[in-house]
Amino acid sequence: MQKIKTFLWFDNQAEEAANHYVSIFGGDSKVLGVTHYTEASPGEPGAVMTVEFRLAGQEYVALNGGPQFPFTEAISLSVDCESQAEVDELWAKLTDGGEESQCGWLKDRYGLSWQIVPRGLSEALSDPDPAKADRAMKAMLGMKKLDIEALLNA
């Protein structure tokens, strides 16, 4: 059992969102369990209360808690991508119904913020040549979806 889990508060789309994320990340990603509101709980009896799920080995809990606390950019899920192809695939799937931001950030259709980060980003931004690192930073600031080749060639 994972000691610390990310807990995500949705209005009423917890199960839909969990299934959507599992379909995107595949592999060992899956829904682990669903609980329902009862007569004694604050939600509608029988409605989905929480959904526990795993994405790429990381466990999450999604709650149908109502509209009081929408997601903000103050928290995001950062995904380490091995290749530009993986960046492109995740970007397309997570922005479907959502919106692009800048510097590799996006909001999905549920309003949750993600950072889709290629492995070469850190290398480009910390290049020993300060001028090259500055050019990479300026290039990144002008991008929505990150293009690792453009960052490394900046």
TIRO-2110 file (N, C-alpha, C; in Angstrom, 1 decimal):
// TIRO-2110
0.8, -1.2, 0.0, N, 1, A
0.0, 0.0, 0.0, CA, 1, A
0.9, 1.2, 0.0, C, 1, A
0.5, 2.2, -0.8, N, 2, A
1.3, 3.4, -0.9, CA, 2, A
0.9, 4.3, 0.3, C, 2, A
2.0, 4.9, 0.9, N, 3, A
1.7, 5.6, 2.2, CA, 3, A
1.1, 7.0, 1.9, C, 3, A
1.5, 7.7, 0.8, N, 4, A
0.9, 9.0, 0.5, CA, 4, A
0.3, 8.9, -0.9, C, 4, A
-1.0, 9.3, -0.9, N, 5, A
-1.8, 9.3, -2.2, CA, 5, A
-2.2, 10.7, -2.5, C, 5, A
-2.3, 11.0, -3.7, N, 6, A
-2.9, 12.3, -4.2, CA, 6, A
-4.4, 12.1, -4.2, C, 6, A
-5.1, 13.1, -3.5, N, 7, A
-6.5, 13.1, -3.4, CA, 7, A
-7.1, 14.2, -4.3, C, 7, A
-7.9, 13.9, -5.2, N, 8, A
-8.5, 14.8, -6.2, CA, 8, A
-10.0, 15.0, -6.0, C, 8, A
-10.4, 16.3, -5.8, N, 9, A
-11.8, 16.6, -5.5, CA, 9, A
-12.4, 17.0, -6.8, C, 9, A
-13.4, 16.2, -7.2, N, 10, A
-14.2, 16.5, -8.4, CA, 10, A
-15.6, 17.0, -8.0, C, 10, A
-16.3, 17.6, -8.9, N, 11, A
-17.7, 18.0, -8.6, CA, 11, A
-18.5, 16.6, -8.6, C, 11, A
-18.6, 16.0, -9.7, N, 12, A
-19.4, 14.7, -9.8, CA, 12, A
-18.8, 13.8, -10.9, C, 12, A
-17.6, 14.0, -11.3, N, 13, A
-17.0, 13.2, -12.4, CA, 13, A
-15.9, 12.3, -12.0, C, 13, A
-15.8, 11.9, -10.7, N, 14, A
-14.6, 11.2, -10.2, CA, 14, A
-14.5, 9.8, -11.0, C, 14, A
-15.6, 9.1, -11.2, N, 15, A
-15.4, 7.8, -11.8, CA, 15, A
-15.1, 8.0, -13.3, C, 15, A
-15.8, 8.9, -14.0, N, 16, A
-15.5, 9.2, -15.4, CA, 16, A
-14.0, 9.6, -15.6, C, 16, A
-13.6, 10.5, -14.7, N, 17, A
-12.2, 11.0, -14.8, CA, 17, A
-11.2, 9.8, -14.6, C, 17, A
-11.4, 9.0, -13.5, N, 18, A
-10.5, 7.9, -13.3, CA, 18, A
-10.4, 7.0, -14.4, C, 18, A
-11.6, 6.6, -15.0, N, 19, A
-11.6, 5.7, -16.2, CA, 19, A
-10.9, 6.4, -17.4, C, 19, A
-11.0, 7.7, -17.6, N, 20, A
-10.4, 8.4, -18.6, CA, 20, A
-8.9, 8.4, -18.5, C, 20, A
-8.4, 8.7, -17.3, N, 21, A
-6.9, 8.7, -17.0, CA, 21, A
-6.3, 7.3, -17.2, C, 21, A
-7.0, 6.2, -16.7, N, 22, A
-6.6, 4.9, -16.8, CA, 22, A
-6.5, 4.5, -18.3, C, 22, A
-7.4, 5.0, -19.1, N, 23, A
-7.4, 4.6, -20.6, CA, 23, A
-6.2, 5.3, -21.2, C, 23, A
-5.8, 6.5, -20.8, N, 24, A
-4.7, 7.2, -21.3, CA, 24, A
-3.3, 6.6, -21.0, C, 24, A
-3.1, 6.2, -19.7, N, 25, A
-1.8, 5.8, -19.3, CA, 25, A
-1.6, 4.3, -19.4, C, 25, A
-2.7, 3.5, -19.5, N, 26, A
-2.6, 2.1, -19.8, CA, 26, A
-1.6, 1.3, -18.9, C, 26, A
-1.0, 0.2, -19.4, N, 27, A
-0.1, -0.6, -18.6, CA, 27, A
-0.7, -1.1, -17.4, C, 27, A
0.0, -0.8, -16.2, N, 28, A
-0.5, -1.2, -14.9, CA, 28, A
-1.5, -0.2, -14.3, C, 28, A
-2.0, 0.7, -15.1, N, 29, A
-3.0, 1.7, -14.7, CA, 29, A
-4.3, 1.0, -14.6, C, 29, A
-5.0, 1.2, -13.5, N, 30, A
-6.4, 0.6, -13.4, CA, 30, A
-7.1, 1.2, -12.2, C, 30, A
-8.5, 1.0, -12.3, N, 31, A
-9.3, 1.4, -11.2, CA, 31, A
-9.2, 0.3, -10.1, C, 31, A
-8.9, 0.8, -8.9, N, 32, A
-8.7, -0.2, -7.8, CA, 32, A
-9.9, -0.4, -6.9, C, 32, A
-10.8, 0.5, -6.9, N, 33, A
-12.0, 0.4, -6.0, CA, 33, A
-12.9, 1.6, -6.1, C, 33, A
-14.2, 1.4, -5.8, N, 34, A
-15.2, 2.4, -5.9, CA, 34, A
-16.0, 2.3, -4.6, C, 34, A
-16.2, 3.5, -3.9, N, 35, A
-17.1, 3.5, -2.8, CA, 35, A
-18.3, 4.4, -3.2, C, 35, A
-19.4, 4.1, -2.5, N, 36, A
-20.7, 4.9, -2.7, CA, 36, A
-21.2, 5.6, -1.5, C, 36, A
-21.9, 6.6, -1.7, N, 37, A
-22.5, 7.3, -0.6, CA, 37, A
-23.6, 6.4, 0.0, C, 37, A
-23.8, 6.6, 1.3, N, 38, A
-24.8, 5.8, 2.0, CA, 38, A
-25.9, 6.7, 2.6, C, 38, A
-26.9, 6.2, 3.3, N, 39, A
-27.9, 7.0, 3.9, CA, 39, A
-27.2, 7.9, 5.0, C, 39, A
-26.2, 7.5, 5.6, N, 40, A
-25.5, 8.2, 6.7, CA, 40, A
-24.5, 9.3, 6.1, C, 40, A
-24.2, 9.3, 4.9, N, 41, A
-23.2, 10.2, 4.3, CA, 41, A
-23.9, 11.4, 3.7, C, 41, A
-23.1, 12.5, 3.4, N, 42, A
-23.7, 13.7, 2.9, CA, 42, A
-24.1, 13.7, 1.5, C, 42, A
-23.7, 12.7, 0.7, N, 43, A
-24.0, 12.7, -0.7, CA, 43, A
-25.3, 11.9, -0.9, C, 43, A
-25.7, 11.8, -2.2, N, 44, A
-26.9, 11.0, -2.5, CA, 44, A
-26.7, 9.6, -2.4, C, 44, A
-27.4, 8.9, -1.6, N, 45, A
-27.2, 7.4, -1.4, CA, 45, A
-27.1, 6.7, -2.7, C, 45, A
-26.1, 5.8, -2.8, N, 46, A
-25.9, 5.0, -4.0, CA, 46, A
-25.0, 5.7, -5.0, C, 46, A
-24.8, 7.0, -5.0, N, 47, A
-24.0, 7.7, -5.9, CA, 47, A
-22.5, 7.4, -5.6, C, 47, A
-21.6, 7.4, -6.6, N, 48, A
-20.2, 7.2, -6.4, CA, 48, A
-19.7, 8.3, -5.5, C, 48, A
-19.0, 7.9, -4.4, N, 49, A
-18.3, 8.8, -3.5, CA, 49, A
-16.8, 8.9, -3.9, C, 49, A
-16.1, 7.8, -3.8, N, 50, A
-14.7, 7.9, -4.2, CA, 50, A
-14.3, 6.8, -5.2, C, 50, A
-13.2, 7.0, -5.9, N, 51, A
-12.7, 6.0, -6.8, CA, 51, A
-11.2, 6.0, -6.6, C, 51, A
-10.7, 4.9, -6.2, N, 52, A
-9.2, 4.7, -6.1, CA, 52, A
-8.7, 4.1, -7.4, C, 52, A
-7.6, 4.7, -7.9, N, 53, A
-7.0, 4.2, -9.1, CA, 53, A
-5.5, 4.4, -9.2, C, 53, A
-4.9, 3.7, -10.1, N, 54, A
-3.5, 3.7, -10.2, CA, 54, A
-3.1, 4.2, -11.6, C, 54, A
-2.2, 5.1, -11.7, N, 55, A
-1.6, 5.5, -13.0, CA, 55, A
-0.1, 5.3, -13.0, C, 55, A
0.4, 4.5, -13.9, N, 56, A
1.8, 4.3, -14.0, CA, 56, A
2.5, 4.1, -12.6, C, 56, A
1.8, 3.2, -11.8, N, 57, A
2.4, 2.9, -10.5, CA, 57, A
2.1, 3.8, -9.4, C, 57, A
1.5, 5.0, -9.6, N, 58, A
1.1, 6.0, -8.6, CA, 58, A
-0.4, 5.9, -8.3, C, 58, A
-0.7, 5.8, -7.0, N, 59, A
-2.1, 5.7, -6.6, CA, 59, A
-2.7, 7.0, -6.3, C, 59, A
-4.0, 7.2, -6.7, N, 60, A
-4.8, 8.4, -6.5, CA, 60, A
-6.2, 8.0, -5.9, C, 60, A
-6.8, 9.0, -5.3, N, 61, A
-8.2, 8.9, -4.9, CA, 61, A
-8.9, 10.0, -5.5, C, 61, A
-10.1, 9.8, -6.1, N, 62, A
-10.9, 10.8, -6.7, CA, 62, A
-12.2, 10.8, -5.9, C, 62, A
-12.6, 12.0, -5.5, N, 63, A
-13.9, 12.2, -4.7, CA, 63, A
-14.9, 13.0, -5.5, C, 63, A
-16.1, 12.6, -5.4, N, 64, A
-17.2, 13.4, -5.9, CA, 64, A
-17.7, 14.2, -4.7, C, 64, A
-17.1, 15.4, -4.6, N, 65, A
-17.3, 16.2, -3.4, CA, 65, A
-18.2, 17.4, -3.7, C, 65, A
-18.6, 17.7, -4.9, N, 66, A
-19.4, 18.9, -5.2, CA, 66, A
-18.6, 20.0, -5.8, C, 66, A
-19.2, 21.1, -6.2, N, 67, A
-18.6, 22.1, -6.9, CA, 67, A
-17.8, 23.2, -6.0, C, 67, A
-17.8, 23.0, -4.7, N, 68, A
-17.2, 24.0, -3.8, CA, 68, A
-15.7, 24.3, -4.1, C, 68, A
-15.0, 23.2, -4.5, N, 69, A
-13.5, 23.4, -4.6, CA, 69, A
-13.0, 22.9, -6.0, C, 69, A
-13.1, 23.8, -7.0, N, 70, A
-12.6, 23.5, -8.3, CA, 70, A
-11.0, 23.4, -8.3, C, 70, A
-10.5, 22.7, -9.3, N, 71, A
-9.1, 22.7, -9.4, CA, 71, A
-8.5, 24.0, -9.8, C, 71, A
-7.3, 24.3, -9.4, N, 72, A
-6.6, 25.5, -9.9, CA, 72, A
-5.2, 25.1, -10.4, C, 72, A
-4.5, 26.0, -11.0, N, 73, A
-3.1, 25.7, -11.4, CA, 73, A
-2.1, 25.6, -10.2, C, 73, A
-2.6, 25.9, -9.0, N, 74, A
-1.7, 25.8, -7.9, CA, 74, A
-1.2, 24.4, -7.6, C, 74, A
-1.9, 23.4, -8.2, N, 75, A
-1.4, 22.0, -8.2, CA, 75, A
-1.5, 21.4, -9.5, C, 75, A
-0.5, 20.6, -9.9, N, 76, A
-0.6, 19.9, -11.2, CA, 76, A
0.1, 18.6, -11.0, C, 76, A
-0.2, 17.7, -12.0, N, 77, A
0.5, 16.4, -12.0, CA, 77, A
1.5, 16.5, -13.1, C, 77, A
2.8, 16.2, -12.8, N, 78, A
3.9, 16.3, -13.7, CA, 78, A
4.2, 14.9, -14.2, C, 78, A
4.3, 14.8, -15.6, N, 79, A
4.6, 13.5, -16.2, CA, 79, A
5.9, 13.5, -16.9, C, 79, A
6.8, 12.6, -16.5, N, 80, A
8.1, 12.5, -17.1, CA, 80, A
8.0, 11.7, -18.3, C, 80, A
8.3, 12.3, -19.5, N, 81, A
8.2, 11.6, -20.8, CA, 81, A
9.5, 11.2, -21.4, C, 81, A
9.6, 10.0, -21.8, N, 82, A
10.9, 9.5, -22.4, CA, 82, A
11.2, 10.0, -23.8, C, 82, A
10.2, 10.4, -24.5, N, 83, A
10.4, 10.8, -25.9, CA, 83, A
9.5, 11.9, -26.3, C, 83, A
9.8, 12.5, -27.4, N, 84, A
8.8, 13.5, -28.0, CA, 84, A
7.5, 12.9, -28.4, C, 84, A
7.6, 11.6, -28.9, N, 85, A
6.4, 10.9, -29.3, CA, 85, A
5.5, 10.7, -28.1, C, 85, A
6.0, 10.4, -26.9, N, 86, A
5.2, 10.3, -25.7, CA, 86, A
4.6, 11.6, -25.3, C, 86, A
5.4, 12.7, -25.4, N, 87, A
4.9, 14.1, -25.1, CA, 87, A
3.7, 14.3, -26.0, C, 87, A
3.9, 14.1, -27.3, N, 88, A
2.9, 14.4, -28.3, CA, 88, A
1.6, 13.6, -28.0, C, 88, A
1.7, 12.3, -27.7, N, 89, A
0.6, 11.4, -27.5, CA, 89, A
-0.2, 11.9, -26.2, C, 89, A
0.5, 12.1, -25.1, N, 90, A
-0.1, 12.5, -23.9, CA, 90, A
-0.8, 13.9, -24.0, C, 90, A
-0.1, 14.8, -24.7, N, 91, A
-0.6, 16.1, -24.9, CA, 91, A
-1.9, 16.1, -25.7, C, 91, A
-2.0, 15.3, -26.7, N, 92, A
-3.2, 15.2, -27.5, CA, 92, A
-4.3, 14.6, -26.7, C, 92, A
-4.0, 13.6, -25.9, N, 93, A
-5.1, 12.9, -25.2, CA, 93, A
-5.6, 13.8, -24.0, C, 93, A
-4.7, 14.4, -23.3, N, 94, A
-5.1, 15.2, -22.1, CA, 94, A
-5.7, 16.6, -22.5, C, 94, A
-5.3, 17.1, -23.7, N, 95, A
-6.0, 18.4, -24.1, CA, 95, A
-7.3, 18.2, -24.8, C, 95, A
-7.6, 16.9, -25.1, N, 96, A
-8.9, 16.7, -25.8, CA, 96, A
-10.0, 17.1, -24.8, C, 96, A
-10.7, 18.1, -25.1, N, 97, A
-11.8, 18.7, -24.3, CA, 97, A
-11.2, 19.6, -23.2, C, 97, A
-9.9, 19.8, -23.2, N, 98, A
-9.3, 20.7, -22.2, CA, 98, A
-8.7, 21.9, -22.9, C, 98, A
-7.6, 22.4, -22.3, N, 99, A
-7.0, 23.6, -22.9, CA, 99, A
-5.5, 23.6, -22.7, C, 99, A
-4.8, 24.1, -23.7, N, 100, A
-3.4, 24.2, -23.6, CA, 100, A
-3.0, 25.5, -22.8, C, 100, A
-1.9, 25.4, -22.2, N, 101, A
-1.4, 26.5, -21.5, CA, 101, A
0.0, 26.8, -22.0, C, 101, A
1.0, 27.1, -21.2, N, 102, A
2.4, 27.4, -21.8, CA, 102, A
3.4, 26.5, -21.0, C, 102, A
4.5, 26.4, -21.6, N, 103, A
5.7, 25.7, -20.9, CA, 103, A
5.4, 24.3, -20.6, C, 103, A
4.6, 23.6, -21.4, N, 104, A
4.3, 22.2, -21.1, CA, 104, A
3.1, 22.0, -20.2, C, 104, A
2.4, 23.0, -19.8, N, 105, A
1.3, 22.9, -18.9, CA, 105, A
0.0, 22.8, -19.7, C, 105, A
-1.0, 22.1, -19.2, N, 106, A
-2.3, 22.0, -19.8, CA, 106, A
-3.3, 21.8, -18.7, C, 106, A
-4.6, 22.0, -19.1, N, 107, A
-5.7, 21.6, -18.2, CA, 107, A
-6.5, 20.6, -19.0, C, 107, A
-6.9, 19.5, -18.4, N, 108, A
-7.7, 18.5, -19.0, CA, 108, A
-9.1, 18.9, -19.0, C, 108, A
-10.0, 18.0, -19.5, N, 109, A
-11.4, 18.3, -19.6, CA, 109, A
-12.1, 18.5, -18.3, C, 109, A
-11.4, 18.0, -17.2, N, 110, A
-12.0, 18.1, -15.8, CA, 110, A
-11.4, 19.4, -15.1, C, 110, A
-10.5, 20.1, -15.7, N, 111, A
-9.9, 21.3, -15.1, CA, 111, A
-8.6, 21.0, -14.3, C, 111, A
-8.2, 19.7, -14.3, N, 112, A
-7.0, 19.3, -13.6, CA, 112, A
-5.7, 19.7, -14.5, C, 112, A
-4.8, 20.4, -13.8, N, 113, A
-3.6, 20.8, -14.5, CA, 113, A
-2.5, 19.7, -14.6, C, 113, A
-1.8, 19.6, -15.7, N, 114, A
-0.8, 18.6, -15.9, CA, 114, A
0.4, 19.3, -16.5, C, 114, A
1.6, 18.8, -16.2, N, 115, A
2.8, 19.2, -16.9, CA, 115, A
3.3, 18.0, -17.7, C, 115, A
3.5, 18.2, -18.9, N, 116, A
4.0, 17.1, -19.8, CA, 116, A
5.4, 17.4, -20.1, C, 116, A
6.4, 16.7, -19.5, N, 117, A
7.8, 17.2, -19.5, CA, 117, A
8.7, 16.1, -20.1, C, 117, A
9.4, 16.5, -21.2, N, 118, A
10.3, 15.6, -21.8, CA, 118, A
11.6, 15.5, -21.0, C, 118, A
12.2, 14.4, -20.9, N, 119, A
13.4, 14.2, -20.1, CA, 119, A
14.5, 15.2, -20.4, C, 119, A
14.7, 15.6, -21.6, N, 120, A
15.8, 16.5, -22.0, CA, 120, A
15.6, 18.0, -21.5, C, 120, A
14.4, 18.3, -20.9, N, 121, A
14.2, 19.7, -20.5, CA, 121, A
15.2, 20.1, -19.5, C, 121, A
15.4, 19.3, -18.4, N, 122, A
16.3, 19.7, -17.4, CA, 122, A
17.7, 19.9, -18.0, C, 122, A
18.1, 19.0, -18.9, N, 123, A
19.5, 19.2, -19.5, CA, 123, A
19.6, 20.5, -20.3, C, 123, A
18.5, 20.8, -21.0, N, 124, A
18.6, 22.1, -21.8, CA, 124, A
18.6, 23.3, -20.9, C, 124, A
17.8, 23.3, -19.8, N, 125, A
17.8, 24.5, -19.0, CA, 125, A
19.0, 24.6, -18.0, C, 125, A
19.8, 23.5, -17.9, N, 126, A
20.9, 23.6, -17.0, CA, 126, A
22.2, 23.4, -17.8, C, 126, A
22.2, 23.8, -19.1, N, 127, A
23.4, 23.6, -19.9, CA, 127, A
24.5, 24.4, -19.2, C, 127, A
25.8, 23.9, -19.3, N, 128, A
26.9, 24.6, -18.7, CA, 128, A
27.2, 25.9, -19.3, C, 128, A
26.8, 26.1, -20.5, N, 129, A
26.9, 27.4, -21.2, CA, 129, A
25.7, 28.2, -20.9, C, 129, A
25.9, 29.3, -20.0, N, 130, A
24.7, 30.1, -19.6, CA, 130, A
23.9, 30.7, -20.7, C, 130, A
24.6, 31.1, -21.8, N, 131, A
23.9, 31.7, -22.9, CA, 131, A
22.9, 30.6, -23.5, C, 131, A
23.4, 29.4, -23.7, N, 132, A
22.6, 28.3, -24.3, CA, 132, A
21.4, 28.0, -23.3, C, 132, A
21.7, 28.0, -22.0, N, 133, A
20.6, 27.7, -21.1, CA, 133, A
19.6, 28.8, -21.1, C, 133, A
20.0, 30.1, -21.3, N, 134, A
19.1, 31.2, -21.4, CA, 134, A
18.2, 31.1, -22.7, C, 134, A
18.9, 30.7, -23.8, N, 135, A
18.1, 30.5, -25.0, CA, 135, A
17.1, 29.4, -24.9, C, 135, A
17.4, 28.3, -24.2, N, 136, A
16.5, 27.2, -24.0, CA, 136, A
15.3, 27.7, -23.1, C, 136, A
15.6, 28.5, -22.1, N, 137, A
14.5, 29.1, -21.2, CA, 137, A
13.6, 29.9, -22.1, C, 137, A
14.2, 30.8, -22.9, N, 138, A
13.4, 31.7, -23.7, CA, 138, A
12.5, 30.9, -24.7, C, 138, A
13.1, 29.9, -25.3, N, 139, A
12.4, 29.0, -26.2, CA, 139, A
11.2, 28.3, -25.5, C, 139, A
11.5, 27.8, -24.3, N, 140, A
10.4, 27.1, -23.5, CA, 140, A
9.3, 28.1, -23.2, C, 140, A
9.6, 29.3, -22.8, N, 141, A
8.6, 30.3, -22.4, CA, 141, A
7.7, 30.6, -23.6, C, 141, A
8.2, 30.4, -24.8, N, 142, A
7.4, 30.7, -26.0, CA, 142, A
6.5, 29.5, -26.5, C, 142, A
6.7, 28.3, -25.8, N, 143, A
6.0, 27.1, -26.3, CA, 143, A
4.8, 26.8, -25.4, C, 143, A
3.8, 26.1, -26.0, N, 144, A
2.8, 25.5, -25.3, CA, 144, A
3.2, 24.1, -25.0, C, 144, A
3.0, 23.2, -26.0, N, 145, A
3.6, 21.8, -25.9, CA, 145, A
5.1, 21.9, -26.1, C, 145, A
5.9, 21.2, -25.2, N, 146, A
7.3, 21.3, -25.3, CA, 146, A
7.9, 20.5, -26.5, C, 146, A
8.8, 21.1, -27.1, N, 147, A
9.5, 20.4, -28.3, CA, 147, A
11.0, 20.3, -27.9, C, 147, A
11.3, 19.1, -27.5, N, 148, A
12.7, 18.9, -26.9, CA, 148, A
13.8, 19.2, -27.9, C, 148, A
13.6, 18.9, -29.2, N, 149, A
14.6, 19.1, -30.2, CA, 149, A
14.9, 20.7, -30.3, C, 149, A
13.8, 21.4, -30.3, N, 150, A
13.9, 22.9, -30.4, CA, 150, A
14.6, 23.4, -29.1, C, 150, A
14.3, 22.8, -28.0, N, 151, A
14.9, 23.3, -26.7, CA, 151, A
16.4, 23.0, -26.7, C, 151, A
16.8, 21.8, -27.2, N, 152, A
18.2, 21.4, -27.2, CA, 152, A
19.0, 22.2, -28.2, C, 152, A
18.3, 22.6, -29.3, N, 153, A
19.0, 23.4, -30.4, CA, 153, A
18.9, 24.9, -30.2, C, 153, A
18.3, 25.3, -29.1, N, 154, A
18.1, 26.8, -28.9, CA, 154, A
19.5, 27.5, -28.7, C, 154, A
END
